[in-house]
Every structure is written in structure tokens, then in C-alpha cells.
Amino acid sequence: MDAQDAVELGREAVMIFLLIGAPVLAVGMLVGLLVGLIQALTQIQEQTVAFVPKLVVMVLVLTLTMPWLLDQMMQYTAELIERIPENL
């Protein structure tokens, strides 16, 4: 394995990581923005009011997208294992 192969593997791993994390992080950010807006409008500054909805929605999204996330990870792992003989 040369340096170019290692860089390519690293790039693909980062892209899969971003692809897998994006749905949960995007929904968490959106819910956080909405809760922050509601808190600013109502002047309620309780920390748990911001934390609990984000946690609940992020767990829900993670549960709903779990089959897709696992499929993406399995595809990447299978491709990585298939490439082992090429890099020896």
C-alpha cells in the first residue's frame, strides 16, 4: 500500500462518517434552533427545555435511520475487505 491508497482510504472513511452522522446532527441542529427561538420569544431560559427535545428527536431519528446507517456501514466494510488483497 502506498501513500495514495492510504489517503484514499482515509478520505472514504471520513465521507462515510459524515454521511452517517449528518441526519442526526442536522435534525439536532434544527430542533436546537427552533427551541432557542421559542425560548427567546417566551423568555424561558431553562437548560433542560433545550436539552430534552433535542435528545428525544435525535434518538427518534437515529432509530428511524438505523437500517440505512447500518447498510452504509456494511457496504463500506465489504468494499474495504474486498480491497485487502489489492493492497498486500
N, C-alpha and C positions, 0 to 999 in steps of 0.2 A: 504494500500500500504506500503510495507516495503522498506528498503533501496535498495535492489537488483532490485526491479521493477523501482525505480526512476533512478538508474544508467543505466538500460537497455533502458528506455525511452530517457534519455539524449544521450546515445550512438547512438541510432537510429536517433534522431533529427540531431546530428552532421553529421552522414553519409549521410542523405538526403541533408543537407545543402551543403556538399562537392560535392555530385553528381550533384546537381542543379547548383552550381557555377562553376564547372570545365570546361564546354565547353567555356563559355565566358572568363574566366580567362586564359585558355590555348591559345585561339586564340589571346587575347590581348598581352600575353607574346611573342608569336611567331611574331606577327606583330611588336611589340616594338623592338625585336631583329633584325628583318630584316631592319627596319627603322634606327636603331642605326648603323647597318653595312653599310648601304648606306650613312648615314651621315658621318661616319668615312672615307669612301672611297672618298667622294666628298668634304669633309671638310666644309660642310654646318652645322652650329650649331644653327639653328633657332629652338626655342622650339615648335612653332606651327607645324612645319614639323613633329615632333614626335607625337604630341598630336592628331591632326586631323585624320590621318589614323587609329590610334588605336580606337578612338571614333567611327568612321564610321563603321569599321569592327566589333567592339563589339556590336554595335546596330544591325547590319545586322545579326550576329549570334544569338543574343537574339531574334530577330524577327523570324528567321527560326526555332529555337528550342523551341519557346514558347509553342506549343501544347504538346510536350514531357515533358517540365518542369511542365506545369500545370497538366498533367496526373500523374506525380510522386508525386506532392504535394497533389493531390486529393486522391491518393492511400494511402499515409501516413496518411492523415487526417481521412480517412474512417477507417483504421486499429486502429488509436488512439481512435476514437469514439466507435468502437466496443469493445475495451478493458475496457471502463469505468465501466461496471457492474462487471467485474472480480476484479477490484481494489477497490471497495467500501467496 
